Amino acid sequence: MPTLPVRMSTHKALVLHARDQPLILETVPQPISSTGDAIVRILAADIVPYMGDVISNKRPYPLSVPMTPGNTAIGRIHEVGPDAVDLTPGQLVFCDITIRARDNPAVSILYGVHGGGYPAAQKLMDGVWRNATYAEYARFPLENLYRLDEALLLGPLGYSINDLCLLPVCLVPFGGLSEVGLKPGEVVIVAPATGRYGGAAVNIALAMGATVIAGGRNQTMLEKLKSIHVTNRLRTVRITGDTAADTELFRTATGKPDGADVYLDLSPPAVQGSSLLASGIRSLRAFGRCVVMGGNSGNLDFPYLEIMFKSIRIQGRFMYDRQHVQQMIQMVESGLLPLGSKSGVSQTKVFGLEEIQQALESAAKLSGWGEHVVLKP
Ligand SMILES: NC(=O)c1ccc[n+]([C@@H]2O[C@H](COP(=O)([O-])OP(=O)(O)OC[C@H]3O[C@@H](n4cnc5c(N)ncnc54)[C@H](OP(=O)(O)O)[C@@H]3O)[C@@H](O)[C@H]2O)c1
């Protein structure tokens, strides 16, 4: 591991020494900034529901131990490296954990969550980018830190730091919908829309000016989405699991004879063998776009000829890019994209570093859109 400069001062961090052991709260040397990075005081980190499984290796994401895990966070710049030209100590920032190799941006890791699993990515995690945000302080590449207008967000817009932790949940579907160029006035089918990212996708797609067809099995959650977003640009479809029936339901809901413009698929691993993707693709118009963003670990079942005859585009998308983060922050700061209770997230559970086990257990129980769990180091 390369040696980084460390100062004599210390901070508290949760350290994972082995995947079969719990996180330990330790007092460790505080990181010190160097060229190309900044040290951030972590104010709040969003805990993703599956984080307990990652730490325990039930979800065997590659991680190099010992390390400090973490998720996307909101922080305050503590100090910056000598080449920073925009960021200054004291600024409120969004800390993005998608770290890309500077000499090959195709190589990426999720800082504190997933080490890529191939040698080039592992080199990133093994070295400088090992200790993430479940700590009082964390090092970030300068390009992963985004200035937030604190006065506006916490003032007239009425948000809390916890509300801002919802940014990464909305960013994932925004990355996919931007990738396929969703435009105002277009019709997008989001399915399943009843999960955490599905609920966020409905929120962001409406803010992008689209009409949204939210599909899912859970009628209660579909009703909840309708009660959150009181607009005739949101329609819901209770899916049946039958390809032909679901295609018909989606197509009818679009209200357009040719079908939807975009289909966003967020199928989780549990949908093995499901026909949802086929129904979504079949509901698209000619030259329609399908973006695949779920964690389905199986193979895709495509209506082959239909894709060819209708010139359908199928696009995978992992996370998002820097311009998506910048655009989304503008959407929030302009009031276009609501967060927190304005977006239907009415319950936030907050935990300190010493309560990490309860925090992970609480996050694991999250389902759908409406609650979130935040760690406040
Ligand atoms: N591309 C990326 O960069 C990226 C980033 C983050 C997450 N993801 C992926 O996005 C996916 C969604 O994540 P999430 O956190 O939103 O999941 P989640 O909150 O657990 O929601 C899962 C959704 O899938 C539905 N579902 C489960 N089994 C189903 C089935 N057999 N048929 C139809 N619907 C079914 C659930 O609906 P019910 O209520 O009906 O069960 C629920 O709406 C995950 O697989 C995750 O890996 C991708």
The ligand as a Tripos MOL2 file, in Angstrom:
@<TRIPOS>MOLECULE
LIG
   48    52     1     0     0
SMALL
NO_CHARGES

@<TRIPOS>ATOM
      1 N1        -27.3180    0.5470  -12.4080 N.am      1 LIG1
      2 C1        -26.8770    1.0110  -11.2570 C.2       1 LIG1
      3 O1        -25.9250    1.7930  -11.2070 O.2       1 LIG1
      4 C2        -27.5720    0.6290   -9.9870 C.ar      1 LIG1
      5 C3        -27.3520    1.3850   -8.8330 C.ar      1 LIG1
      6 C4        -28.0520    1.0340   -7.6830 C.ar      1 LIG1
      7 C5        -28.9220   -0.0520   -7.6890 C.ar      1 LIG1
      8 N2        -29.0720   -0.7860   -8.8260 N.ar      1 LIG1
      9 C6        -29.9780   -1.9470   -8.8700 C.3       1 LIG1
     10 O2        -31.3290   -1.5060   -8.9300 O.3       1 LIG1
     11 C7        -32.1490   -2.5670   -8.4810 C.3       1 LIG1
     12 C8        -33.2860   -1.9940   -7.6720 C.3       1 LIG1
     13 O3        -32.7770   -1.5770   -6.4100 O.3       1 LIG1
     14 P1        -33.7500   -1.1190   -5.2460 P.3       1 LIG1
     15 O4        -32.8730   -0.7030   -4.1000 O.co2     1 LIG1
     16 O5        -34.7370   -0.1500   -5.7660 O.co2     1 LIG1
     17 O6        -34.4670   -2.4490   -4.8540 O.3       1 LIG1
     18 P2        -35.6430   -2.6360   -3.8310 P.3       1 LIG1
     19 O7        -35.9430   -1.3790   -3.0800 O.co2     1 LIG1
     20 O8        -35.3470   -3.8830   -3.0890 O.co2     1 LIG1
     21 O9        -36.8640   -2.8910   -4.7850 O.3       1 LIG1
     22 C9        -36.9820   -4.0450   -5.5350 C.3       1 LIG1
     23 C10       -38.2000   -3.8820   -6.4530 C.3       1 LIG1
     24 O10       -38.3220   -5.0320   -7.2690 O.3       1 LIG1
     25 C11       -39.6600   -5.5180   -7.1950 C.3       1 LIG1
     26 N3        -39.6670   -6.9570   -7.3990 N.ar      1 LIG1
     27 C12       -39.0690   -7.9090   -6.6530 C.ar      1 LIG1
     28 N4        -39.2730   -9.1150   -7.1980 N.ar      1 LIG1
     29 C13       -40.0270   -8.9140   -8.3140 C.ar      1 LIG1
     30 C14       -40.5640   -9.7800   -9.2970 C.ar      1 LIG1
     31 N5        -40.3620  -11.1010   -9.2630 N.pl3     1 LIG1
     32 N6        -41.2960   -9.2390  -10.2990 N.ar      1 LIG1
     33 C15       -41.4960   -7.9000  -10.3550 C.ar      1 LIG1
     34 N7        -41.0000   -7.0280   -9.4340 N.ar      1 LIG1
     35 C16       -40.2810   -7.5340   -8.4370 C.ar      1 LIG1
     36 C17       -40.1350   -5.1000   -5.8210 C.3       1 LIG1
     37 O11       -41.5220   -5.0180   -5.8420 O.3       1 LIG1
     38 P3        -42.5070   -5.8200   -4.8660 P.3       1 LIG1
     39 O12       -42.9260   -4.8110   -3.8290 O.co2     1 LIG1
     40 O13       -43.6040   -6.2220   -5.7590 O.co2     1 LIG1
     41 O14       -41.7380   -6.9840   -4.3000 O.co2     1 LIG1
     42 C18       -39.4930   -3.7130   -5.7130 C.3       1 LIG1
     43 O15       -40.2450   -2.7810   -6.4490 O.3       1 LIG1
     44 C19       -31.2580   -3.5010   -7.6710 C.3       1 LIG1
     45 O16       -31.1990   -4.7430   -8.3150 O.3       1 LIG1
     46 C20       -29.9200   -2.8050   -7.6330 C.3       1 LIG1
     47 O17       -28.8410   -3.7070   -7.7120 O.3       1 LIG1
     48 C21       -28.4190   -0.4560   -9.9610 C.ar      1 LIG1
@<TRIPOS>BOND
     1     1     2 1
     2     2     3 2
     3     2     4 1
     4     4     5 ar
     5     4    48 ar
     6     5     6 ar
     7     6     7 ar
     8     7     8 ar
     9     8     9 1
    10     8    48 ar
    11     9    10 1
    12     9    46 1
    13    10    11 1
    14    11    12 1
    15    11    44 1
    16    12    13 1
    17    13    14 1
    18    14    15 2
    19    14    16 1
    20    14    17 1
    21    17    18 1
    22    18    19 2
    23    18    20 1
    24    18    21 1
    25    21    22 1
    26    22    23 1
    27    23    24 1
    28    23    42 1
    29    24    25 1
    30    25    26 1
    31    25    36 1
    32    26    27 ar
    33    26    35 ar
    34    27    28 ar
    35    28    29 ar
    36    29    30 ar
    37    29    35 ar
    38    30    31 1
    39    30    32 ar
    40    32    33 ar
    41    33    34 ar
    42    34    35 ar
    43    36    37 1
    44    36    42 1
    45    37    38 1
    46    38    39 2
    47    38    40 1
    48    38    41 1
    49    42    43 1
    50    44    45 1
    51    44    46 1
    52    46    47 1
@<TRIPOS>SUBSTRUCTURE
     1 LIG1         1 GROUP 0 **** ****
